[in-house]
């Protein structure tokens, strides 16, 4: 049994999370861990120069590494590494033993399980943008005690394509990511316009973590700056939150209990849940670009 130390988050941080749908906490990893993670990302970025399409392979045959359309050997645009804990020990250490796992336990614990991880990167000058969406609609569960931990590998600023969150939107229900019979992976135009008006930038120093509720409406703009913006993203759920669909990012650690104990029961929220289609894609960037019929 893995126990979580009490008091990892202050009371005001817990209150802010439930009020706004997210909270930023500094110093979520130590300097050595951060340096090792950034070094691994640098190696993967260099390796991507030798490829002109998504490459590598995860346990279900999907690509491990996803490239933006602007990718070139002399200007690599590696934008996604799927489930890095499967291929790098420090990413696994941080995902399963890191301090932000204890922070998640303070919010929805004490019994937690791991769902998946990914690394999203915006290189300097990247045109990659993330359209408005909720994570829950990609990975629906029996209840919404699901948290996305976004560890900042670089300083995340308003200049380099920071996360934009809509405070309080996690309390406003599930937004559809379908348009007619097509799963676009993003909300409709009216909802997007509302989000732009209400959104607030989420910024922080490298090594900070943003803990985000699964139903927070969020997106991000391109990175026109000269500074990279990397995010290591780990998703956790309460042990009694059961996934309602196949994970879009299957991995050998899925369902692993990282704090506390497994649950004999599934807990359900009331109401209905809109489900995503089954799809295969190197990343959700591809889904938002093309849609899934």
PyMOL commands that set and color helices and strands:
alter all, ss='L'
color gray80, all
select helices_A, chain A and resi 11-20+31-50+84-86+89-97+99-108+135-137+169-171+189-198+284-290
alter helices_A, ss='H'
color red, helices_A
select strands_A, chain A and resi 22-25+65-67+78-82+112-122+130-133+146-152+163-165+178-179+182-183+200-202+209-213+218-220+229-238+257-259
alter strands_A, ss='S'
color yellow, strands_A
deselect
rebuild
show_as cartoon
